[in-house]
Amino acid sequence: MVFNIPKQTYNRAIISAKGDTIILEGDIDHNDPEVFIKPFFEKVLSQMHEVLIIDIRNLEFLNSAGIKCLLDFLKAKPTDTRVLIKSDKKKTWQQKSMAVIKSLDEENISLEDVDI
Amino acid sequence: MFYLKLKFSHDWDDIVIIRNFIITILSRKITNYDEAYRVALVASELMENACRYSTIGGASIELEQGINETHIEFRIKNITKEENIKEFEKIFHIINTGSAGEAYKEMMLRVINRNDETISQLGLARIRYEGQSEISYEIESDLEPLLKGSERIDSQKQRILCVKSKMSIIPKKIGEAHGI
């Protein structure tokens, strides 16, 4: 599966697609990150198949409004699709937040922490 | 030990500036990225709440490190409506029930099960779980310290909400290079 979605840059945040992977980078600390994340995720939903990878390794900051965007996406995705979230082993905040997100749907959400 | 107090408006861009300012100051006292991120997260979520729920006037953030340098405490104040304080108290009760992880999961489930498209209400749960902080609050009636210039409001319906967050940190030893 190859996503065909243009890269979005919004202040210090970048969201892009490469192959079957969605990449979140920079700082997502906006008042309303839905403005740029939601339209992107809507395109992902229309193109995704069985498995999606979300790579947050280069995400330096994510506020709770940004986490809500991720939760909204996981709620909207078809129930039989699986999501693999790649995080940076050295960023404890990523491990902690993603572990709780995984616990919401153990069957369809998996985590991979990478030492980069 | 140190003490810092800043007043800010409801401009969202102020949050990033103040967050980075606090991290710069604490980089002399904090050992690594994770510690710095925890402090940044707590400061940011508290200021975001203050910006979102302020009705009038400014807001203030205080940061104090105790004499033993193993704890820091944030105090955030803003003026808000009584109905917002009641909502805050409801969330405060939820996020202080059970373990920090269970409370965070409960708040995430509420996001998933809610149909309104607006706010996350995850901030306090994150502060407790990811920030590993104890949260408490006070309500004050004298609005004067946060009012700007000639602002006047019906004080019967508005209060100052002061949210406190106390967290332990690993202080840096003298001569240790900062890893932020």
Interface residues (C-beta under 8 A of the other chain):
Chain A: D27 D29 H30 N31 E34 F61 N63 S64 A65 I67 K68 L71 D72 L74 K75 K90 K91 T92 W93 K96 S97 V100 I101 S103 L104
Chain B: W12 I15 V16 R19 Y33 D34 Y37 R38 A40 L41 S44 E45 E48 C51 R52 G101 Y104 K105 M108 L109 V111 I112 E117 I119 S120 Q121 L122 G123 R126 Y129 E130
